[in-house]
Structures are given as structure tokens and as C-alpha cells.
Amino acid sequence: MNLIDRIHDRTAVIGILGLGYVGLPLADAFIRKGFTVIGLDTDDSKVRTLKQGKTYIKHIPDDKITGFLKAGFTPTSDFSMVAKCDAVLVCVPTPLNQNLEPDMTFVIGSCRDIAANMRPGQMIILESTTYPGTTVEVMKPVLEEGSGLKADRDFWLAYSPEREDPNNSEYECETIPKVVGADCEYAREAAVALYGQVIRRVVPVSSTRVAEAAKILENTFRAVNIALVNELKVVFTRMGIDVWEAIDAAATKPFGFMKFTPGPGIGGHCIPIDPFYLTWKAREYEVYSRFIETAGQVNRAMPAYVVSRTMEAFSQRGRGLAGSTILIVGLAYKKNMDDARESPSYRLMDLLEQQGVTVSYHDPHIPVIPPSREYSRFMGRKSVDPATAGDFDAVLISTEHDDVDWDDLLQRARLIIDTRGVFRQPSEKVVKA
């Protein structure tokens, strides 16, 4: 029985490499459709947690993990299990290095681990967001060299970008259309068949490069438009115009306008990173994507702008930042989530402490700051009670969680630096930033 036949009768074993915000929902989708799923991760602590029927992602509860295990889900860090898989879906981080260049460490490492345990007839699919050409230029040679097998002859290679929007109840893994690209007909057919078992609409494209380009286009579109409203925030503030009121008014137009809102910067694993993947790759072709690079610069400058507005607010009240205390509300990069990856709150904390500020934070979804590569010194700090807001010289709103009592915060705080437009009515306490 060939691969496509095993997919159609759901006897194919699915490997998910990377058990994070992308990998676990994907595992869930295949498990619910009756597939046997092996979860692979180099992080032993994640594997142990899952084996105990526990979760580390807030919107995926413990009982769902328990259900995974009852259905035969096998979480493991033993990569010899790759040999048991018919398809391996790679969902690993693709960060930037300090020079804003692609860091392929996780992709290359994963491919080496896979290659050491591959067998003929398998399908390998990359889901991580990356620049056009990664699948063929990076994955393919590592897999072929490590396994001694030939792509599109001995094994099948495809790219299908993740489109998860964590904690968005309107869309689940199976209801988000899935783009699939491959460079040979059989690989494309097999990948479409695979995702077609669990996702309502699969969108095949002609190559892995087109699929990679589609994903990076999506995220660049968001980054550019967020940069636009962030820049307008700076401009309108100088004009004495409330940018949030202007955006709300513009959004009443039923056509030709899509609403984006400003903030203290951008976070998450995609939007702050992916456009730089594209600009880096473009330079290989002697094309300089100035528009995209400018958008990235605008977004990366927003934490500094917020700190400058905070400094202005303190100065108007006859004091400086040095020696003051500030409570940052919201550590997560997005409201109602427990994900702080690339959160602008970290940069805000860093910049404020450089000014001599003692910084605390409150986030109902993140009781303790998790490990991070760039801001490891913040690890272990604990969220404080928002009832203590009055003890601080100022409260800085970085994330507008729904379960924060904003009215109570307004009553308690001495000064509020509002980067999210939470408070629309004018108040002597509130400074828009």
C-alpha cells in the first residue's frame, strides 16, 4: 500500500516535530480524525509534561492532553521514532539572529535528526514560516546527505505554512484554509491528501517557493499595515488627534479599508520576524525592499517612542524617570493569551530600567516570566496584584487583556500610559502613547 492509500484509509502514522503553539493544535486535528500521532520534541520537559497528561499552553487544557494519550498519542524526544512515521510535519522556530538575518539552526537540526532515522517512502513537510527557497535550498540537501535518499524519488518533500491564530475561538486548525506547495506532482498530491483528511479546504500551489512566498506575504502585509498606524499614532499625537478615534471612524467605511490598531510595538513569533526574512532573501537577487525594511524599523522603534512619551508625562509633572516605579500591565504580545514570545513588553522593561526605573508587571495569563533567549534576566519575575497599582508612580498598559478591571485600575493609578487606546474618554490621569 502506497503513502496516499495509507493516508486515505488513515493508517498512516503522523509525526509532529515541535510540540508548541503550532505543533500541538496540529496533533489535535490528526488525532481527532483517527490518525496515530507521534509527537517529537528536543525539549524533555515538554515531553514529560505531556506524558503526565498536563499542558503548557493555556488554550489547550489538561483534559485534551489526556484525551490525546488515550487515543494513542506518543510524545517523545527519541528521534528513532521517526522511522515509524509515514509523514513528519516540522513545526520549529525560525528566529532572527542579532543582525536581523535568518537563523536556520532549528530547521537544520531537525532535518539532521530526521535524516538519521529516515526510510524510503516517507513524506517530510516544513510548516515553519521562512523565506522562499528554504525547503529546496536548506532542507532538501540536509535530508538527502544525512539519509542517503533522494528527494522526490525515495522520499517526498513539501511545504505547508502554519496559519494558527492562538486563542482565536473563531478559527481552529481545521477551519483555516491550508496552502500546500511541492516540487513534484506526487509529493503535492500526497500532501494535499494528508491535509485534506483534517482541514476543510486545502489550497495547492505549484511549488514550495510559492507556498513559502504566500505565507511571508501574509505576515509582511500585517507588519506593514501595523507600521502605518504606529507611525500615524506618532504624527496624530503631535497634532493633538486621538489616533484610535480616527481609526474607529475610518473603519465605518464598508469597503477599501481594513482596520489595524497601533500599540507599543509588535510581538509574537511571526510578525516581528518574517518581513526581515524576505528582505534578506531579496538582497540575494540585488533587490532592496525599502518599504518593508522601513516598516520593520517603525515597528521596532515603538517601545522607545513609548518610553519617550512616558518621560514627557513625568517631566510635565515635575520629575524624571530615574528612581520612579512603573507597573507594566500585560506581558503577553497579544491580549487574552499566555504567549510572551518577542513581546514588546520585554523591550519596554529593558528601556525603562536603563532609565533607572524599578519595573514590575501584571499579567493574569502569565504569573511568572518564562525563559527567553534575549531577556533571560527577567526570567522568574512574578506578576503582581493589580490592586497595588496605586503604589506605583505610573501604570503602563502594554497588553489590553479583557479580564483586567480597567475601571478599577483607573481609580487606583496615579498616572496611566495607555499604548492600546483602552481609555477613550479624556482623563488627566491618562496619557496616550
N, C-alpha and C positions, 0 to 999 in steps of 0.2 A: 504494500500500500504506500503510495507516494505522499508527500507532505500535504498537498492540497486535499487529498482524500481524508487524511487524518484530521485536518482542520475542520472539514465539513462534518465529520461524524464525532468531533470533539474528543477524540482520543489523543490528540496532540498534547504534549506536555509543554507548558509555557514557563519560561524563566524570566523573571523580572530582576534586573541588576540595578540596584539603587532603590532603597525602600524608604523614600522620603515623600514629599508632598505630591510628587508625580507618580512614583512607583506604587505606593500603597493603593491609591484610587484605581489604578490600572489593574492591579492584582484583584481588587474587589470586583471589577467588571468581569474579568475572566472566570473567577470563582463562581459568581452568581449564574453564569451560563454553563456551569458543569465541567469546566476545564480543571485539570490538575495543574497547580501552580507551585513553582519553586521560587522562593524569594532569596536573592543573593545580595549580600552587603559586606563590605570590609569592616564595618563598624560592629564589633562584637556586642557592644552594649545594646544596640538596636535589636540585634538578633535575639539576645537574651530576653529583652523586654517583650518581644513578640511571642517567643516561645512560652512565656508566662501568661499569655492572653491579655497583655497590657498594651496600651497605646502610648505614643509620644507626640501625636498630632491631635489637637483638641477636637477638630470636627470629625474625626474617626474614633468613635467611642470604644471602650474596652469590649463591650459585648459583640461588636462587629469583628474584632480580632479573634475573640473566642469562636465565633462562627467560622472564620477563616480556617482555624485549626481543625475544627470538627469536619470541615469539608475536605481536609487533606492537605492544606497549605503547609509547606515546609520552608520556614525561614532558616537560612544557613550562611555561614561565612566559608564553607568548604566548596571551593570552586571546581572540584572534581565532579560536582553535581551538574555542571554544565553539560556533561556527556549524556545525561538523561533527558535533556531538553530538546524539543523539536524546533522551538523558536526562542531566542533570547532577545528581550527588549531592554535596551541600555538607557537608563534614566539617571545620569550622573551630572554633577555640576560642571559648568563651563564658565569659570570666572575670568576676570582680567588680572593681569599682573600689575605691578606698580607703575609700569609705563603705558597702561591702558591698552595692552596687547593681549590677544587670546592666550589663555593658559589651558593647554590641552592635556595637562597631566592626568586628570581623572579619566578622560576618554581613552588615552593611550594605555594607561594602567589597566583599565577594564578590558580593553581589547587583548592585551597580553595575557591576562588571566583567562579570558575566553579561549584564546588561541591554543593555550597549553592543554586544553581539555576538549577541543572540538572533535567532531566526527563528520564524515560526509553526510550531506542531505539536510543539514541544519539551515535555519534562517536566522540572520543577525540583523536587528533593526535598531538604529540610533533614534532616540527621541529627544535628546538634549538640543537646546537651541544653539546654533553655531553659524559660522559663515558659509556661504555657498562653496562647495568643493570639499568639505570636511570628510564626508563619507568615503569619497573616492581617494582623496589625497592623503588622509590620515588613517582612517580605519582600515581600509582595504589592504594597504601594504603591511600593516602590523598583523592583521589576521592571517594573511597569506604566509608571511615569513614565519610566524610562530606556529602555524598548524601544518605547513607543507601542502595545504589545499589551495585550490584556485577558485576565486570568486566567480559566480555565475556559471560555474561548471560543477564544482564539488560542493559548494555551499552558496546560499543566496543572501544578497545584501540589499537593504532598503533603508529609507529614511522616512520617518513619520513624526513630525514635531508635536510635542505635547501642547495642549491648549487648556490646561487646568486653570481654573479661577477659584482658588481655595476659599471655602466658606461662602460661596455664592450658591444659595439654595435654588436659584432659578435654572442653573445649568449643572448637570452631572456629567461624568465621563462619557456615558453612553449617548447623551443628547447633544454633545458638541461635535459638529462635523469633523472628520478626520482626514487630513491631507496625507497622501501616500505617494512617495516617489521611488522609483527604482530604475536601474540602467539596463535591465534586460526584461523581456516580456514575462518570463516565468516568475521571476522574483516579484515583479509588480502584481501579477495575478495572485501569487501566494499571499503577499502582504495585504492585498485588498480582501481576499477571502478570510484571512485571520481577523482583521479588524472588523470586517462585516459581520462576524459572529457576535460581537458585543457592542457595536456602535451603529446607530440608526442610519447614518449617512457617511459613506466613505467617498472621498474626492481624489481619484487617481490623477497624477500628473506625469509628464513624460520622462522625468529624470530625478535623481536625488538632488541635483543642484537646484532645480526649480522648486522642489519641496522645501529645501533649506532657505531659498530666497523668499518664499512665501511667508515663512514664519518670521524671519528677520524684518520683512516689510511690515508685518502686523505690529511688532514691538517698536520699530522705528517711527511708525505713524503715531503711536501713542506718545512716545518720547518727545517728538517734535511739537505736537499739539499741547502737551503739558508745558513744554518750554515757552510756547507762545503765551499761555495765560500766566505763567510765572513772570515773564517779562512785562506783560501788561499790568500785573499787580504792582510792580515797581513804578511803572510810568503813571498809572492811575493814582497811586498813593501820593505821589508828588503833586498831582493835580487836585488832590482833595476829593477824589472819586472813590467810592466803595466798589472794588472790582467784583465782589460777589453779587452785589445788587445789579451791576451792569450785565454780568453773565446770566443771571436769572432772567433778566429782561430779554436779552438776546435769544435765550433758549425757548422763548414763546414762539419763535418763528418755526412753522411746521415743516420747512424744507431748507436745504442748503446750509444748515448749521448743526454741528454736533457739540454737545456740552462737555467741556473739560473744566476742571477746577484747579486753582493753584494750591500750593502748600509749602512746607519748609524744605522741600527737596523731593527726590523720588527714591523709592526703595524697592525691595524685592529682588529676586534673582534674575529678572529679565530686563525690565525697562531701563535701569541704570547702566546696563552692561551691553546688551545686544547691539545697539547702534554703533558702538565702537568696534565690534566685530566686523561690521560692514565697512566702516571707513578704513579699517586696517587692511582688509582684503582689497578694497578699491585701489589703494596705493600700489598694489602689485601690478595693476593694469594702468598705472600712471594717471589715475583719475582721483581728483581730490574733492571729496564730498563736503564742501564747506558748510552748507546749510545744516547737515546732520551734526557736524562737529560743533557748530555754533550752538545748536540746541543742547548738546551734551554739556557744553560749557555753562550755559544759562542754568540748567538744572543743578549742576554740581556747585554752582555759586550761591544757591538759595540759602543753605544754612548760614553762610557768612552774612548774607543780607538780613536774615532774622536776628542774628546777634547784633548787627549794627542798629537795627530798629529798637532792640532791647536796650542798647547803650543810650540811644537818643531818649527813650522813655525815662530811663533812670536820670539822665542829665537834666531833663526838664523838671524832675522832682528834686533836684539839688544834690545828687550823689552820683558816684561812679559804680561800676560793676564790681571792682575789687572789694573783697570782703563781704559781698552780699550772698544771699541764699536764694536759689531758684528751684522750684518744683516743675519738672517736665511731666506733663500728662500725656501718656501714650508712648510706648516703646516700639510697638509693632509698626511695620511700614504701612499697614492698611487697617482700617477700622474693623473691629469685631473679630480679629484674628490673633493667634498666638505666635506669629511668624515675624521675627525681627531681622531677618536677613537683609543686609545693605540698608537698614533703616536710617533715615536722616537724623533720627534722634541721637544715634551714636555720635555723629559729627557735631551736632548741637552741644552735647555733653562735653565733647573734647574741646571745642572752641570756647565755651563758657569757662571751663576750668583753666584754660590758658589765660583767661582774663582775671583769674583769682576768685572765681565764683565757686561756692560749695553747691554741688548739684545733687538732687535726689530725683527719683521718678516714681510715678504711679501708673500702673497698667493692670487692670483687672484680669487680663488674659495671660500676663507674663509675671508671675510672682517673684521669680529670680532670673537675673540676666544670664542667658546661656553662653556657652563658649562661642567665640568668633575669632576669625583669623586676624583681623585688623585691630579690633578693640578688645583684646583678651584681658586688659587690665580692669575692665568693667565687670568681668565675669563674677558671679556670685552676689552682686549687689541685689538687695531686696526691695520690692515695691513698698512704698509707704502708704499709710492710711490717708485718703483724700481729705478726711476731717481735719488733718493737720495743715491744710492749705494756708490758713491764716498765720501760721508760724513762719512762713517764707516771705521774703521781700517781694517775690513775684511768682506767678504761675505761668508757664509757657505751654500752650496747647500745641502738641505735635501730631497727635492722632485723635480723631473725633469719635471715640467708641460710643456706641448707643447706650451702654449700661453705666456711663458716668453721669452722675446727677449734676448737670451743668448749672441749674438754678442754685443749688446749694453751694457749688464751687464759687459762683459769682458773689454770693453773700459773704463767704468766708475770706476770699482772696483780697489782698491789698491792691494788687495790680495784676492784670491778665494780658499776656502777649498772645494774641489769637492768630495763628497761622492758617487756620482752616475755615474761617468765617462762621464759627459756631454761634457767636453772638452778633445778631444782625441789628439790634437796636443800639443806638449810640449810648455810651456809658463812659463816665470819667475814669472808670477802672480799666476799661478795655482799650488796648492799642492793637490795631490790625497790623500784621506783619506777614 
